Amino acid sequence: DAAMGASRSKVAGEALRNYVACFEKSGELLYVGNGKGVVSVWNVETVEQVDTISLPSTTAVRNFQFTRDGGHFLVSETGKIRVYDTEEGTLHREFLDQVNRTQWRKCLFSAEGNYVLGATAEKGEHSIHIWNRDNGQLVLRLEGPKESIWDLAWH
């Protein structure tokens, strides 16, 4: 409802679903990813939309996270994980499994933000990819039991 700052957007008569939301470092802005590959940025205090980031793909935004220092954020869609520079809003690097075209269930940064982790969404597959954020190299691929991964956390 309008009093709570809720927004119902429509594209071609179809209501957009918001899938993920994340506060930035200061807590003043809320980033909300929807089902059409768009991230809306909201000022929490004024409840006004202050920016929109249209991703290169129109698939649903499934994950969103900032590095601890707030310098980068990542978004994942169905088959790609993208890391952006927060200050400039520009694409820093893109991560994907070029061989298997893996679908990502969960992605996140390491504690210091130097690595990007991606967990597969394939049924009966337990695989975690770890890339270096800056050079994009795959550092490690961890294989586990034949069970799906539902969540992932770096401690």
DSSP file with accessible surface (Angstrom, degrees, kcal/mol):
  #  RESIDUE AA STRUCTURE BP1 BP2  ACC     N-H-->O    O-->H-N    N-H-->O    O-->H-N    TCO  KAPPA ALPHA  PHI   PSI    X-CA   Y-CA   Z-CA
    1    1 A D    > >       0   0  118      0, 0.0     5,-2.1     0, 0.0     3,-1.0   0.000 360.0 360.0 360.0 155.5    0.0    0.0    0.0
    2    2 A A  G > 5 +     0   0   96      1,-0.3     3,-1.3     3,-0.2     5,-0.0   0.835 360.0  59.7 -63.0 -34.2    1.1    3.6   -0.7
    3    3 A A  G 3 5S+     0   0   94      1,-0.3    -1,-0.3     2,-0.1     0, 0.0   0.823 108.6  45.3 -65.2 -28.9    1.4    4.6    2.9
    4    4 A M  G < 5S-     0   0  151     -3,-1.0    -1,-0.3     2,-0.1    -2,-0.2   0.398 119.8-109.3 -94.0   1.7    4.0    1.9    3.5
    5    5 A G  T < 5 +     0   0   22     -3,-1.3    -3,-0.2    -4,-0.3    -2,-0.1   0.622  63.0 157.7  82.4  12.4    5.9    2.8    0.3
    6    6 A A      < -     0   0   57     -5,-2.1     2,-0.4     2,-0.0    -1,-0.2  -0.429  23.9-159.6 -71.9 145.4    4.8   -0.4   -1.5
    7    7 A S        -     0   0   55     -2,-0.1     2,-0.7     2,-0.0    -1,-0.0  -0.993  11.3-161.9-130.0 131.7    5.0   -0.1   -5.3
    8    8 A R        -     0   0  226     -2,-0.4     2,-0.3     7,-0.0     9,-0.1  -0.922  16.9-170.8-113.8 104.6    3.2   -2.3   -7.8
    9    9 A S        -     0   0   55     -2,-0.7     7,-2.2     7,-0.3     2,-0.4  -0.671   3.2-160.0 -93.7 150.0    4.8   -2.0  -11.1
   10   10 A K  E     -A   15   0A 147     -2,-0.3     2,-0.5     5,-0.2     5,-0.2  -0.989   9.7-166.8-131.6 140.9    3.3   -3.5  -14.3
   11   11 A V  E >  S-A   14   0A  73      3,-2.3     3,-1.9    -2,-0.4    -2,-0.0  -0.991  82.7 -18.1-124.3 120.5    4.9   -4.3  -17.6
   12   12 A A  T 3  S-     0   0  108     -2,-0.5    -1,-0.1     1,-0.3     3,-0.1   0.893 129.2 -52.1  50.2  43.5    2.4   -5.1  -20.4
   13   13 A G  T 3  S+     0   0   67      1,-0.2     2,-0.5    -3,-0.0    -1,-0.3   0.508 114.2 118.4  78.2   3.1   -0.4   -5.6  -17.9
   14   14 A E  E <   -A   11   0A 106     -3,-1.9    -3,-2.3     0, 0.0    -1,-0.2  -0.890  65.4-124.2-108.6 127.6    1.6   -8.1  -15.9
   15   15 A A  E     -A   10   0A  65     -2,-0.5     2,-0.4    -5,-0.2    -5,-0.2  -0.446  25.6-127.8 -68.8 137.6    2.5   -7.4  -12.3
   16   16 A L        -     0   0   34     -7,-2.2     2,-0.4    -2,-0.1    -7,-0.3  -0.714  16.7-143.1 -86.5 139.1    6.2   -7.6  -11.5
   17   17 A R        -     0   0  181     -2,-0.4    18,-1.9    -9,-0.1     2,-0.5  -0.847   5.7-140.8-101.3 136.0    7.4   -9.8   -8.6
   18   18 A N  E     +B   34   0B  96     -2,-0.4    16,-0.3    16,-0.2     3,-0.1  -0.847  21.3 177.7 -93.9 128.2   10.2   -8.7   -6.4
   19   19 A Y  E     +     0   0B 104     14,-2.5     2,-0.3    -2,-0.5    15,-0.2   0.702  58.8  17.2-103.3 -28.2   12.5  -11.7   -5.5
   20   20 A V  E     -B   33   0B  32     13,-1.5    13,-2.8    43,-0.1     2,-0.3  -0.998  53.8-171.5-150.9 147.2   15.3  -10.3   -3.4
   21   21 A A  E     +B   32   0B  59     -2,-0.3     2,-0.3    11,-0.2    11,-0.2  -0.994   6.5 178.6-141.1 147.6   16.1   -7.2   -1.3
   22   22 A C  E     -B   31   0B  29      9,-2.3     9,-3.0    -2,-0.3     2,-0.3  -0.977  23.0-132.2-151.8 133.4   19.3   -6.0    0.3
   23   23 A F  E     -B   30   0B 116     -2,-0.3     7,-0.2     7,-0.2    43,-0.2  -0.618  27.1-126.2 -80.6 144.1   20.4   -3.0    2.4
   24   24 A E    >   -     0   0   36      5,-2.1     3,-1.3    -2,-0.3    -1,-0.1  -0.287  42.4 -80.6 -81.1 176.9   23.6   -1.2    1.4
   25   25 A K  T 3  S+     0   0  149      1,-0.3    -2,-0.1    42,-0.1    45,-0.1   0.831 128.5  42.9 -51.4 -45.5   26.3   -0.6    4.0
   26   26 A S  T 3  S-     0   0   67      1,-0.1    -1,-0.3    44,-0.1    -3,-0.0   0.690 102.1-127.5 -77.8 -17.4   24.8    2.5    5.6
   27   27 A G  S <  S+     0   0   32     -3,-1.3    -2,-0.1     2,-0.2    -1,-0.1   0.479  82.9 108.5  82.5   3.6   21.3    1.1    5.7
   28   28 A E  S    S+     0   0  129     16,-0.1    16,-2.7    15,-0.1    17,-0.4   0.746  73.2  49.5 -84.1 -24.6   20.0    4.2    4.0
   29   29 A L  E     - C   0  43B  43     14,-0.2    -5,-2.1    15,-0.1     2,-0.5  -0.926  65.1-157.0-120.4 143.8   19.3    2.5    0.6
   30   30 A L  E     -BC  23  42B  42     12,-2.6    12,-2.9    -2,-0.4     2,-0.5  -0.978   8.5-153.3-118.8 125.3   17.4   -0.7   -0.2
   31   31 A Y  E     -BC  22  41B  20     -9,-3.0    -9,-2.3    -2,-0.5     2,-0.5  -0.880  13.3-169.8 -99.5 127.4   18.2   -2.5   -3.4
   32   32 A V  E     -BC  21  40B  15      8,-2.9     8,-2.9    -2,-0.5     2,-0.4  -0.974   6.9-156.5-125.2 121.8   15.3   -4.6   -4.7
   33   33 A G  E     -BC  20  39B   0    -13,-2.8   -14,-2.5    -2,-0.5   -13,-1.5  -0.814  14.8-164.0 -99.4 136.0   15.6   -7.1   -7.6
   34   34 A N  E >   -B   18   0B   6      4,-2.2    27,-2.3    -2,-0.4     3,-1.0  -0.444  35.6 -92.8-112.3-174.3   12.6   -8.1   -9.6
   35   35 A G  T 3  S+     0   0   20    -18,-1.9    25,-0.3    25,-0.3   -17,-0.1   0.419 115.7  57.5 -79.9   0.9   11.5  -10.8  -12.0
   36   36 A K  T 3  S-     0   0   75      2,-0.2    -1,-0.2   -19,-0.2    23,-0.2   0.119 119.6 -95.0-119.1  18.7   12.4   -8.9  -15.1
   37   37 A G  S <  S+     0   0    1     -3,-1.0    18,-2.7     1,-0.2     2,-0.4   0.811  82.9 128.9  77.0  29.7   16.1   -8.2  -14.5
   38   38 A V  E     - D   0  54B  34     16,-0.2    -4,-2.2    20,-0.1     2,-0.5  -0.965  43.8-156.8-121.6 135.1   15.7   -4.8  -12.9
   39   39 A V  E     -CD  33  53B   0     14,-3.0    14,-3.2    -2,-0.4     2,-0.4  -0.953  11.4-158.9-109.7 120.9   17.2   -3.6   -9.6
   40   40 A S  E     -CD  32  52B  16     -8,-2.9    -8,-2.9    -2,-0.5     2,-0.5  -0.832   5.6-147.7 -99.3 139.2   15.3   -0.7   -8.0
   41   41 A V  E     -CD  31  51B   2     10,-3.0     9,-2.9    -2,-0.4    10,-1.4  -0.930  17.2-168.5-111.2 124.7   17.1    1.5   -5.4
   42   42 A W  E     -CD  30  49B  46    -12,-2.9   -12,-2.6    -2,-0.5     2,-0.6  -0.924  24.1-130.6-118.2 137.7   15.0    3.0   -2.6
   43   43 A N  E  >> -CD  29  48B  43      5,-3.0     4,-1.6    -2,-0.4     5,-0.7  -0.760  20.5-153.3 -80.1 121.1   15.7    5.6    0.0
   44   44 A V  T  45S+     0   0   66    -16,-2.7    -1,-0.2    -2,-0.6   -15,-0.1   0.890  88.5  47.6 -68.6 -38.4   14.5    4.0    3.2
   45   45 A E  T  45S+     0   0  180    -17,-0.4    -1,-0.2     1,-0.2   -16,-0.1   0.932 124.1  29.2 -71.4 -44.5   13.8    7.2    5.0
   46   46 A T  T  45S-     0   0   68      2,-0.1    -1,-0.2   -41,-0.0    -2,-0.2   0.593  96.0-135.6 -91.6 -12.1   11.8    9.0    2.3
   47   47 A V  T  <5 +     0   0   68     -4,-1.6     2,-0.4     1,-0.2    -3,-0.2   0.877  58.2 137.6  55.5  41.2   10.5    5.7    0.7
   48   48 A E  E   < -D   43   0B 123     -5,-0.7    -5,-3.0     0, 0.0     2,-0.5  -0.930  61.5-116.6-115.9 143.1   11.3    7.1   -2.7
   49   49 A Q  E     +D   42   0B  82     -2,-0.4    -7,-0.3    -7,-0.2     3,-0.1  -0.659  34.1 176.1 -76.1 124.9   12.8    5.2   -5.6
   50   50 A V  E     +     0   0B  76     -9,-2.9     2,-0.3    -2,-0.5    -8,-0.2   0.595  58.2   5.6-108.1 -15.4   16.2    7.0   -6.3
   51   51 A D  E     -D   41   0B  91    -10,-1.4   -10,-3.0     2,-0.0     2,-0.4  -0.988  52.5-149.4-162.7 159.8   17.7    4.8   -9.0
   52   52 A T  E     -D   40   0B  64     -2,-0.3     2,-0.6   -12,-0.2   -12,-0.2  -0.997   7.5-161.9-136.5 132.5   17.0    1.9  -11.4
   53   53 A I  E     -D   39   0B  25    -14,-3.2   -14,-3.0    -2,-0.4     2,-0.6  -0.964   7.8-157.6-116.7 113.5   19.7   -0.5  -12.6
   54   54 A S  E     -D   38   0B  92     -2,-0.6   -16,-0.2   -16,-0.2   -17,-0.1  -0.832  15.1-143.3 -91.3 119.9   18.6   -2.5  -15.7
   55   55 A L        -     0   0   13    -18,-2.7     6,-0.0    -2,-0.6    -2,-0.0  -0.395  23.9-109.1 -78.9 159.7   20.7   -5.7  -16.0
   56   56 A P  S    S+     0   0   92      0, 0.0     2,-0.3     0, 0.0    -1,-0.1   0.743 103.6  54.3 -61.7 -22.3   21.8   -7.1  -19.4
   57   57 A S  S    S-     0   0   34    -20,-0.1    -2,-0.2     2,-0.1   -21,-0.0  -0.789  73.1-142.8-111.3 155.5   19.3  -10.0  -19.0
   58   58 A T        +     0   0  111     -2,-0.3   -21,-0.2    -4,-0.1     2,-0.2   0.101  64.4 115.1-103.5  23.4   15.6   -9.8  -18.4
   59   59 A T  S    S-     0   0   51    -23,-0.2   -22,-0.1     1,-0.1   -23,-0.1  -0.521  78.6 -76.0 -89.4 162.5   15.6  -12.9  -16.2
   60   60 A A        -     0   0   11    -25,-0.3     2,-0.6   -24,-0.2   -25,-0.3  -0.230  39.6-122.6 -61.1 137.7   14.7  -12.8  -12.5
   61   61 A V        +     0   0    0    -27,-2.3    16,-0.2   -23,-0.2   -42,-0.2  -0.739  34.8 174.7 -78.8 118.9   17.2  -11.5  -10.0
   62   62 A R        +     0   0  118     14,-3.1     2,-0.3    -2,-0.6    15,-0.2   0.723  58.2  23.0-102.6 -28.5   17.7  -14.3   -7.5
   63   63 A N  E     +E   76   0C  12     13,-1.1    13,-1.7   -43,-0.1     2,-0.3  -0.987  55.7 179.5-140.1 151.9   20.5  -13.1   -5.2
   64   64 A F  E     +E   75   0C  17     -2,-0.3     2,-0.3    11,-0.2    11,-0.2  -0.961  11.7 159.0-153.8 130.9   21.9   -9.8   -4.2
   65   65 A Q  E     -E   74   0C  63      9,-1.8     9,-2.8    -2,-0.3     2,-0.3  -0.986  25.4-142.2-155.3 146.8   24.8   -9.0   -1.8
   66   66 A F  E     -E   73   0C  20     -2,-0.3     7,-0.2     7,-0.2    43,-0.2  -0.781  30.4-109.5-101.2 152.5   27.2   -6.2   -1.0
   67   67 A T    >   -     0   0    5      5,-2.6     3,-1.6    -2,-0.3   -42,-0.1  -0.398  39.2-105.8 -69.7 159.1   30.9   -6.6    0.0
   68   68 A R  T 3  S+     0   0  167     43,-0.3    -1,-0.1     1,-0.3    44,-0.1   0.865 122.9  49.2 -57.6 -36.9   31.4   -5.7    3.6
   69   69 A D  T 3  S-     0   0  102     43,-0.1    -1,-0.3     1,-0.1    43,-0.0   0.543 110.0-124.3 -81.7  -4.9   33.1   -2.4    2.6
   70   70 A G  S <  S+     0   0   15     -3,-1.6    -2,-0.1     2,-0.2    16,-0.1   0.490  77.5 120.0  79.2   3.1   30.3   -1.6    0.3
   71   71 A G  S    S+     0   0   27     15,-0.1    15,-2.3    14,-0.1    16,-0.5   0.768  75.2  22.2 -74.5 -25.4   32.6   -1.2   -2.7
   72   72 A H  E     - F   0  85C  22     13,-0.2    -5,-2.6    14,-0.1     2,-0.3  -0.958  60.8-164.3-137.3 156.1   31.0   -3.9   -4.9
   73   73 A F  E     -EF  66  84C   2     11,-2.0    11,-3.2    -2,-0.3     2,-0.4  -0.974   9.9-149.2-136.9 153.6   27.7   -5.7   -5.1
   74   74 A L  E     -EF  65  83C   0     -9,-2.8    -9,-1.8    -2,-0.3     2,-0.4  -0.922   8.7-171.9-121.5 150.4   26.7   -8.9   -6.9
   75   75 A V  E     -EF  64  82C   0      7,-2.3     7,-2.9    -2,-0.4     2,-0.4  -0.980   8.3-155.7-132.6 146.0   23.5  -10.1   -8.5
   76   76 A S  E     +EF  63  81C   0    -13,-1.7   -14,-3.1    -2,-0.4   -13,-1.1  -0.981  11.3 178.0-124.4 142.1   22.7  -13.5   -9.8
   77   77 A E        -     0   0    4      3,-2.3    27,-0.4    -2,-0.4   -16,-0.1  -0.363  58.3 -63.4-113.6-157.2   20.2  -14.4  -12.4
   78   78 A T  S    S+     0   0   55      1,-0.2    26,-2.0    -2,-0.2   -17,-0.0   0.947 126.4   5.5 -62.9 -50.6   19.6  -17.9  -13.7
   79   79 A G  S    S+     0   0   24     24,-0.2    18,-0.4     1,-0.1     2,-0.4   0.454 119.9  59.3-118.2  -0.1   23.0  -18.6  -15.3
   80   80 A K        -     0   0   72     16,-0.1    -3,-2.3    24,-0.1     2,-0.5  -0.973  53.8-153.9-135.0 148.7   25.3  -15.7  -14.5
   81   81 A I  E     -FG  76  95C   0     14,-2.6    14,-3.4    -2,-0.4     2,-0.4  -0.986  21.8-166.2-115.4 124.6   26.7  -14.0  -11.5
   82   82 A R  E     -FG  75  94C   8     -7,-2.9    -7,-2.3    -2,-0.5     2,-0.5  -0.946   8.9-156.2-117.1 137.1   27.6  -10.4  -12.1
   83   83 A V  E     -FG  74  93C   0     10,-3.0     9,-3.3    -2,-0.4    10,-1.7  -0.934  15.6-168.1-111.7 130.4   29.7   -8.1   -9.8
   84   84 A Y  E     -FG  73  91C  12    -11,-3.2   -11,-2.0    -2,-0.5     2,-0.6  -0.858  28.2-114.5-116.9 152.1   29.3   -4.3  -10.1
   85   85 A D  E  >  -F   72   0C  41      5,-2.9     4,-2.3    -2,-0.3     5,-0.5  -0.751  26.6-150.7 -79.8 122.0   31.2   -1.4   -8.8
   86   86 A T  T  4 S+     0   0   33    -15,-2.3    -1,-0.2    -2,-0.6   -14,-0.1   0.911  89.6  50.9 -65.1 -44.5   28.8    0.3   -6.3
   87   87 A E  T  4 S+     0   0  176    -16,-0.5    -1,-0.2     1,-0.2   -15,-0.1   0.913 125.5  24.7 -62.0 -45.1   30.1    3.8   -6.7
   88   88 A E  T  4 S-     0   0  143      2,-0.1    -1,-0.2     0, 0.0    -2,-0.2   0.623  94.4-133.1 -97.4 -16.3   29.9    3.9  -10.5
   89   89 A G     <  +     0   0   35     -4,-2.3     2,-0.3     1,-0.2    -3,-0.2   0.711  58.8 139.7  70.7  19.6   27.2    1.2  -11.0
   90   90 A T        -     0   0   68     -5,-0.5    -5,-2.9     1,-0.1     2,-0.3  -0.680  62.5 -97.9 -99.8 152.4   29.3   -0.4  -13.7
   91   91 A L  E     +G   84   0C  81     -2,-0.3    -7,-0.3    -7,-0.2     3,-0.1  -0.478  36.4 179.6 -67.8 125.5   29.9   -4.1  -14.4
   92   92 A H  E     -     0   0C  65     -9,-3.3     2,-0.3     1,-0.4    -8,-0.2   0.850  62.7 -20.8 -93.3 -46.5   33.2   -5.2  -12.8
   93   93 A R  E     -G   83   0C  85    -10,-1.7   -10,-3.0     2,-0.0     2,-0.4  -0.984  52.3-138.9-163.4 155.1   33.2   -8.9  -13.8
   94   94 A E  E     -G   82   0C  69     -2,-0.3     2,-0.4   -12,-0.2   -12,-0.2  -0.963  16.0-161.2-123.2 137.5   30.8  -11.7  -14.9
   95   95 A F  E     +G   81   0C   4    -14,-3.4   -14,-2.6    -2,-0.4     2,-0.3  -0.969  22.0 145.1-122.3 135.0   31.1  -15.3  -13.6
   96   96 A L        -     0   0   34     -2,-0.4     2,-1.0   -16,-0.2   -16,-0.1  -0.979  52.4-109.1-158.5 161.5   29.5  -18.4  -15.2
   97   97 A D     >  -     0   0   17    -18,-0.4     4,-1.8     5,-0.3     5,-0.4  -0.841  33.7-174.6 -94.3  98.5   30.2  -22.0  -15.8
   98   98 A Q  T  4 S+     0   0  143     -2,-1.0    -1,-0.2     2,-0.2    -3,-0.0   0.759  77.4  48.8 -70.6 -23.4   30.9  -22.0  -19.5
   99   99 A V  T  4 S+     0   0  124      1,-0.1    -1,-0.2    -3,-0.1    -2,-0.1   0.961 126.0  20.4 -80.5 -54.9   31.2  -25.8  -19.8
  100  100 A N  T  4 S-     0   0   92      2,-0.0    -2,-0.2     3,-0.0    -1,-0.1   0.514  90.8-132.4 -95.1  -7.4   28.0  -27.0  -18.0
  101  101 A R     <  -     0   0  159     -4,-1.8    -3,-0.1     1,-0.1   -21,-0.1   0.932  36.6-157.3  52.6  49.0   26.0  -23.8  -18.2
  102  102 A T        -     0   0    2     -5,-0.4     2,-0.4     1,-0.1    -5,-0.3  -0.246  12.3-133.9 -61.4 140.6   25.2  -24.2  -14.5
  103  103 A Q        -     0   0   68     -3,-0.1    18,-2.6    -7,-0.1     2,-0.5  -0.811  24.7-131.9 -91.4 136.6   22.1  -22.5  -12.9
  104  104 A W  E     +H  120   0D   8    -26,-2.0    16,-0.2    -2,-0.4     3,-0.1  -0.776  26.6 178.4-100.1 128.0   23.0  -20.8   -9.7
  105  105 A R  E    S+     0   0D  65     14,-2.8     2,-0.3    -2,-0.5    15,-0.2   0.844  75.0   5.7 -87.0 -43.0   20.9  -21.3   -6.5
  106  106 A K  E     +H  119   0D  59     13,-1.2    13,-3.1    45,-0.1    -1,-0.3  -0.999  62.6 178.2-144.7 142.6   22.9  -19.1   -4.2
  107  107 A C  E     +H  118   0D   3     -2,-0.3     2,-0.3    11,-0.2    11,-0.2  -0.984  10.8 153.2-143.3 154.5   25.9  -16.7   -4.6
  108  108 A L  E     -H  117   0D  10      9,-1.9     9,-3.1    -2,-0.3     2,-0.2  -0.980  38.4 -96.5-166.2 170.0   27.8  -14.5   -2.2
  109  109 A F  E     -H  116   0D   4     -2,-0.3    45,-0.2     7,-0.2     7,-0.2  -0.665  40.9-107.8 -90.9 157.0   31.1  -12.8   -1.4
  110  110 A S    >   -     0   0    9      5,-2.2     3,-1.2    -2,-0.2    -1,-0.1  -0.229  49.8 -86.6 -70.5 173.0   33.7  -14.2    0.9
  111  111 A A  T 3  S+     0   0   27      1,-0.3   -43,-0.3    44,-0.1    -1,-0.1   0.874 131.2  34.3 -55.0 -41.3   34.1  -12.3    4.3
  112  112 A E  T 3  S-     0   0  122    -45,-0.1    -1,-0.3   -44,-0.1   -43,-0.1   0.458 112.5-115.8 -94.7  -1.8   36.5   -9.7    2.9
  113  113 A G  S <  S+     0   0    0     -3,-1.2    -2,-0.1     2,-0.1   -46,-0.1   0.562  83.1 117.5  82.8   9.7   34.9   -9.6   -0.6
  114  114 A N  S    S+     0   0   79     19,-0.1    19,-2.7    18,-0.1    20,-0.5   0.678  71.5  45.8 -82.5 -19.5   37.9  -11.0   -2.4
  115  115 A Y  E     - I   0 132D  82     17,-0.2    -5,-2.2    18,-0.1     2,-0.4  -0.919  67.6-145.6-125.9 152.2   36.1  -14.1   -3.7
  116  116 A V  E     -HI 109 131D   0     15,-2.3    15,-2.7    -2,-0.3     2,-0.4  -0.965  16.7-160.2-116.5 130.5   32.8  -14.9   -5.2
  117  117 A L  E     -HI 108 130D   9     -9,-3.1    -9,-1.9    -2,-0.4     2,-0.4  -0.906   6.9-172.9-112.1 141.5   31.0  -18.2   -4.4
  118  118 A G  E     -HI 107 129D   0     11,-2.3    11,-2.9    -2,-0.4     2,-0.4  -0.998   7.6-158.4-134.6 130.0   28.3  -19.8   -6.4
  119  119 A A  E     -HI 106 128D   0    -13,-3.1   -14,-2.8    -2,-0.4   -13,-1.2  -0.905  27.5-113.4-107.6 136.0   26.3  -22.9   -5.5
  120  120 A T  E     -H  104   0D   0      7,-2.2    29,-0.5    -2,-0.4   -16,-0.2  -0.241  12.3-156.3 -68.1 153.2   24.5  -24.9   -8.1
  121  121 A A        +     0   0   25    -18,-2.6     2,-0.2    27,-0.1   -17,-0.1   0.300  53.1 124.1-108.2   4.9   20.8  -25.2   -8.5
  122  122 A E  S >  S-     0   0   70    -19,-0.4     3,-1.6     1,-0.1    27,-0.2  -0.455  70.2-108.9 -70.8 136.9   20.8  -28.5  -10.3
  123  123 A K  T 3  S+     0   0  197      1,-0.3    -1,-0.1    -2,-0.2     3,-0.1  -0.419 101.2  10.0 -66.8 131.3   18.8  -31.2   -8.6
  124  124 A G  T 3  S+     0   0   30      1,-0.2     2,-0.4    -2,-0.1    -1,-0.3   0.661 104.3 112.1  75.5  15.4   20.9  -33.9   -7.1
  125  125 A E    <   -     0   0   50     -3,-1.6    24,-0.5    21,-0.2     2,-0.5  -0.975  45.3-169.3-124.1 136.4   24.1  -31.9   -7.6
  126  126 A H        +     0   0   52     -2,-0.4    18,-2.6    18,-0.3     2,-0.4  -0.854  30.8 143.5-125.0  91.4   26.2  -30.5   -4.8
  127  127 A S  E     - J   0 143D   0     -2,-0.5    -7,-2.2    16,-0.2     2,-0.5  -0.997  27.7-169.1-138.9 133.0   28.8  -28.1   -6.3
  128  128 A I  E     -IJ 119 142D  24     14,-2.4    14,-3.0    -2,-0.4     2,-0.4  -0.989   9.5-157.9-122.8 125.4   30.3  -24.8   -5.1
  129  129 A H  E     -IJ 118 141D   5    -11,-2.9   -11,-2.3    -2,-0.5     2,-0.5  -0.856   3.8-163.7-101.1 138.9   32.5  -22.7   -7.4
  130  130 A I  E     -IJ 117 140D  19     10,-2.7     9,-2.9    -2,-0.4    10,-1.7  -0.986  11.3-178.4-126.3 120.0   34.9  -20.1   -5.9
  131  131 A W  E     -IJ 116 138D  12    -15,-2.7   -15,-2.3    -2,-0.5     2,-0.5  -0.868  34.3-111.2-115.1 152.8   36.3  -17.4   -8.1
  132  132 A N  E  >  -I  115   0D  38      5,-2.6     4,-1.7    -2,-0.3   -17,-0.2  -0.698  28.7-143.6 -76.0 125.9   38.8  -14.6   -7.5
  133  133 A R  T  4 S+     0   0   24    -19,-2.7    -1,-0.2    -2,-0.5   -18,-0.1   0.879  91.6  42.5 -62.3 -39.4   36.7  -11.4   -7.7
  134  134 A D  T  4 S+     0   0   77    -20,-0.5    -1,-0.2     1,-0.2   -19,-0.1   0.914 126.0  26.0 -82.0 -40.9   39.3   -9.3   -9.4
  135  135 A N  T  4 S-     0   0   80      2,-0.1    -2,-0.2   -42,-0.0    -1,-0.2   0.559  94.5-131.1-101.7  -8.3   40.9  -11.5  -12.0
  136  136 A G     <  +     0   0   24     -4,-1.7     2,-0.2     1,-0.2    -3,-0.1   0.476  51.9 150.3  79.1   1.3   37.9  -13.8  -12.6
  137  137 A Q        -     0   0  130      1,-0.1    -5,-2.6    -6,-0.1     2,-0.6  -0.457  53.3-117.9 -71.3 139.3   39.9  -17.1  -12.2
  138  138 A L  E     -J  131   0D  90     -7,-0.2    -7,-0.3     1,-0.2     3,-0.1  -0.647  34.0-179.4 -72.8 118.1   38.1  -20.2  -10.9
  139  139 A V  E     -     0   0D  80     -9,-2.9     2,-0.3    -2,-0.6    -8,-0.2   0.859  59.9  -4.9 -89.0 -40.0   40.1  -20.9   -7.7
  140  140 A L  E     -J  130   0D  87    -10,-1.7   -10,-2.7     2,-0.0     2,-0.5  -0.997  47.9-155.5-158.2 145.7   38.3  -24.0   -6.5
  141  141 A R  E     -J  129   0D  90     -2,-0.3     2,-0.5   -12,-0.2   -12,-0.2  -0.984  18.9-158.3-126.4 117.1   35.3  -26.2   -7.2
  142  142 A L  E     -J  128   0D  77    -14,-3.0   -14,-2.4    -2,-0.5     2,-0.4  -0.848   4.3-162.3 -98.8 130.1   34.0  -28.2   -4.3
  143  143 A E  E     +J  127   0D 107     -2,-0.5   -16,-0.2   -16,-0.2     3,-0.1  -0.884  14.6 170.5-110.4 141.2   31.9  -31.3   -4.9
  144  144 A G        -     0   0   31    -18,-2.6   -18,-0.3    -2,-0.4     0, 0.0  -0.526  41.2 -41.9-130.7-161.6   29.7  -32.9   -2.2
  145  145 A P        -     0   0   73      0, 0.0     2,-2.7     0, 0.0    -1,-0.3  -0.137  69.4 -90.8 -64.9 164.4   27.0  -35.5   -1.8
  146  146 A K  S    S+     0   0  158    -21,-0.1     2,-0.3    -3,-0.1   -21,-0.2  -0.306  91.6 110.9 -76.9  58.8   24.3  -36.0   -4.5
  147  147 A E  S    S-     0   0  126     -2,-2.7    -3,-0.1   -23,-0.1     2,-0.1  -0.970  72.4-105.0-130.5 147.9   22.0  -33.5   -2.7
  148  148 A S        -     0   0   30     -2,-0.3     2,-0.5   -22,-0.1   -22,-0.2  -0.366  28.8-124.6 -70.5 150.1   20.9  -30.1   -3.7
  149  149 A I        +     0   0    9    -29,-0.5     3,-0.1   -24,-0.5    -1,-0.1  -0.843  28.4 175.7 -93.3 130.2   22.3  -27.0   -2.0
  150  150 A W        +     0   0  192     -2,-0.5     2,-0.3     1,-0.3    -1,-0.1   0.688  64.1   8.5-106.5 -26.0   19.7  -24.7   -0.6
  151  151 A D        -     0   0  115    -45,-0.1     2,-0.3     2,-0.0    -1,-0.3  -0.975  57.6-159.9-152.7 164.3   21.8  -22.1    1.1
  152  152 A L        +     0   0   25     -2,-0.3     2,-0.3    -3,-0.1   -45,-0.1  -0.995   8.5 177.9-150.7 138.0   25.4  -20.9    1.5
  153  153 A A        -     0   0   64     -2,-0.3     2,-0.5   -45,-0.1   -43,-0.1  -0.996  20.4-142.7-144.6 140.9   27.3  -18.8    4.0
  154  154 A W              0   0  104     -2,-0.3   -45,-0.1   -45,-0.2    -2,-0.0  -0.922 360.0 360.0-102.8 126.5   30.9  -17.8    4.3
  155  155 A H              0   0  202     -2,-0.5   -44,-0.1   -45,-0.0    -2,-0.0  -0.809 360.0 360.0-111.5 360.0   32.2  -17.7    7.9
